[in-house]
Amino acid sequence: MAFVITSPCEHEKAAECADVCPVDCIEEGENMYYINPDLCIDCGACEAVCPVEAIYIEDEIPEDQQHYIELNKKFFESRD
């Protein structure tokens, strides 16, 4: 399971999450940041520093934000 960045990050792009990630699994996209689910070690460092509370562990994402799980995965699939 990985952490996922959701809608509050769109057009916000505060980089605190990327700065604290110990495995560098957070990358900047055009409108928001994304967490690589294959590299995330579930440490929670990103969630703790997110100023807009956009980061959730995958199984705790609000129902209306569930599609961000797939958006995060697709972002990294397109980069392979």
C-alpha positions in Angstrom: 0.0 0.0 0.0 1.2 3.5 -0.7 0.4 7.1 0.0 -1.6 9.0 -2.6 -1.8 12.7 -3.3 -5.3 14.0 -4.0 -7.1 17.1 -5.3 -6.0 19.7 -2.7 -2.5 19.5 -4.3 -3.8 20.5 -7.7 -2.3 23.8 -8.7 -0.9 24.2 -5.2 2.2 22.1 -5.6 3.8 22.9 -2.2 7.0 20.8 -2.3 7.4 20.0 1.4 6.3 16.4 0.7 9.1 15.8 -1.9 11.6 17.5 0.3 11.1 15.1 3.2 10.6 11.8 1.2 13.5 9.5 2.2 13.2 7.4 -1.0 12.6 10.2 -3.5 9.3 8.6 -4.7 7.5 12.0 -5.1 7.7 13.7 -8.5 6.3 16.9 -9.8 3.7 16.7 -12.6 2.2 19.5 -14.6 -0.5 20.4 -12.1 0.4 18.5 -8.9 2.8 16.0 -7.3 2.5 12.3 -7.6 3.8 9.4 -5.4 5.3 6.4 -7.1 3.4 3.4 -5.6 6.2 1.0 -6.4 8.8 3.0 -4.5 6.7 4.4 -1.5 7.8 2.8 1.8 4.7 4.0 3.7 6.7 6.0 6.1 4.2 8.9 6.3 6.7 11.7 6.3 5.0 13.3 3.3 1.6 13.2 4.9 2.8 14.9 8.1 4.2 17.9 6.3 1.6 18.5 3.6 0.2 22.0 4.2 -3.0 21.3 2.2 -3.7 17.9 3.7 -3.8 16.3 0.2 -1.9 13.1 1.1 -3.7 9.9 2.3 -2.7 6.3 2.8 -4.4 4.4 0.0 -7.0 2.6 2.1 -8.1 5.9 3.8 -8.7 8.1 0.8 -12.2 9.7 0.9 -14.6 8.1 -1.6 -14.8 11.2 -3.8 -11.0 11.2 -4.2 -10.6 7.5 -5.0 -9.8 8.2 -8.7 -6.4 9.7 -7.6 -5.1 6.2 -6.9 -5.3 5.4 -10.6 -4.1 8.9 -11.6 -0.9 8.4 -9.5 -0.3 4.9 -11.0 -0.9 6.2 -14.6 1.5 9.1 -14.1 4.4 6.7 -13.4 3.3 4.1 -16.0 3.5 6.8 -18.7 7.1 7.6 -17.5 8.5 4.1 -17.9 
